[in-house]
């Protein structure tokens, strides 16, 4: 049982503040890697996930990307911290939480892309002008802000 599951066993569905990391990964053509997720099913999003006890946000980013994609990240640049009322989530099981998300970017990527069958349906690089319509709401906002810079 992981940290979040242990916490939920104590507090039930009450709102929590959770910290996570996302990574905007760009290839040599400037395309962004997106993950087609199983939750919410079929929606695209940025690779990343929730922090475990004792991790830094950078360690979280590296671990989550490795677990989800099999890719190893080089230099990471922190580009944003996203939080606030717009980041409230109520999961289908009733769990409520506010996300604090640290966003990194990198084009230093090595390894061979593989799909984690538990979390992902597909991975694909997209041109910034051709992002898919079905993107996780918070990830869409992050990408829109990123592309304005």
C-alpha positions, -999 to +999 in steps of 0.1 A: +000+000+000+014+034-010+014+067+009-018+080-007-037+048+000-025+048+036-037+084+040-070+076+025-075+047+049-073+073+077-092+103+062-116+087+038-127+109+009-120+142+027-100+168+007-063+165+007-034+186-007-013+164-030+019+173-047+029+160-081+052+166-110+046+167-148+072+169-176+069+186-209+092+164-230+102+177-264+119+158-292+145+171-317+116+184-339+101+204-310+071+180-307+057+173-272+053+137-258+018+130-246+004+100-228-030+086-237-042+076-202-065+049-189-077+074-162-096+094-174-099+068-202-087+079-236-076+114-225-042+127-233-019+142-207+017+149-198+038+122-182+041+125-144+024+117-112+023+120-074+052+125-050+061+097-026+074+104+009+110+117+010+111+125-027+119+159-042+096+171-070+125+165-095+129+129-082+091+124-086+093+137-122+121+113-131+106+083-113+071+088-128+085+093-164+106+062-160+077+041-147+053+053-173+075+055-204+108+037-198+126+069-207+155+085-187+155+123-184+186+145-185+186+181-173+152+193-161+142+229-160+114+239-136+090+261-155+059+265-133+041+256-101+004+252-105-020+253-076-052+269-063-090+264-066-088+255-103-068+224-093-095+208-072-103+172-083-131+149-072-122+113-084-149+089-095-145+070-062-153+102-042-118+111-032-113+149-032-079+167-035-062+199-044-032+194-066+000+213-064+019+205-096+055+213-104+060+214-141+094+207-157+106+207-193+134+188-210+146+178-244+173+155-229+156+122-232+172+087-236+161+051-236+134+033-255+098+043-252+075+016-238+039+017-226+030+009-190-001-012-196-016-003-161-017+034-168-014+041-205-030+033-238-005+050-260+023+076-263+027+100-292+047+131-300+025+160-312+033+192-329+023+221-307-001+233-333-018+199-336-025+188-300-054+164-295-088+177-285-092+153-255-065+165-231-068+164-193-082+198-183-054+208-160-028+196-185-044+216-213-041+248-191-004+240-184+003+235-221-016+266-231+004+287-206+037+270-217+030+277-254+023+314-247+059+319-235 
